[in-house]
Amino acid sequence: MVERTLTVRVARIRRETPEILSFELAHPWGRELPGFEAGAHIDVKMPGGFARQYSLARAPGVGGACDRYLIGVKREGASRGGSASMHERVREGDLLPISAPRNTFPVQAGGRRHLLLAGGIGMTPLLAMAQHLARQGADFELCVFARSREHLAFAEALTAPELAPHVRLHLDDGAEKIDLKALLREHAGGTHLYVCGPAGFMNAVRKAAAHWPDDAVHAEYFASPNDSSVPAGKAFSLRLTQRGFSVPVAADQTAVDALHDFGIDIPVSCEQGLCGTCVVPAEGESAEHRDFCLTGAERQHKVALCCSRAREQELVIHL
Ligand code: FES
């Protein structure tokens, strides 16, 4: 589902690598687009009825202002249709429905230093974050991992004068290498780590940073690391504190589906715990959190209803 839809015009399509196209999206009548913060993503509805989330790869201007959104779309070998549709059926001048930007991967404002690790197409949110940090004069480093120079997307942005001094490259086929273990061996207080990339890359980074404090590590997944749809569990009761009643959730049902049966619609998008669309306020301790988008601190008072379940018999949400 694409919520709060707006329509944009595909202003420019550019080939970044053999597998990645970038799309610049503009307001159809040249107006400004809704503002956002670096790290945000949008849902894009594309020909064929597919809807996918894409991170915004260029930081907005002052105050979040923006006249074009930039996204990168990698054509997946095992595409379920979304990336193939963007690559084959979308052309410059086409109109596409999109959602307003949402941010579940923000820059940590109080951080003393920021380490951004990007694998392949995972560079998109981190590129916007790096541009934002550069404008702030922040202490940061953007480490980009790619197979080769040919597979390096947004190369022009990486060599821009404000970013270039902060960028380190790791090319699988080249002399430029980054030793992940050495990079993450020490955690200096106040340093935040941000990671986005394919599952293998994410796992390698999380393993190398396993000793970092939970709240210093921020990950944006674009596919469920479980490689499956959201697993079911046992039946439980969903207590809605503001409405003052409970809803039964069957073992093979999600909380979102159970609420829908009671006439309460929770907006969803990825339905895999990735995007944060279905997050609601909750007694976090009553939840068995199965999402990949909330931080440890957020899980104390929020829950993603598309995937999470009750820790015991009851999940308490503040709706
Ligand atoms: S719908 Fe994406 S996290 Fe629940």
Boltz pocket constraint, residues with backbone or C-beta under 6 A from the ligand:
constraints:
  - pocket:
      binder: B
      contacts: [[A, 267], [A, 268], [A, 269], [A, 270], [A, 271], [A, 272], [A, 273], [A, 274], [A, 275], [A, 276], [A, 277], [A, 278], [A, 279], [A, 291], [A, 293], [A, 304], [A, 305], [A, 306], [A, 307]]
      max_distance: 6.0
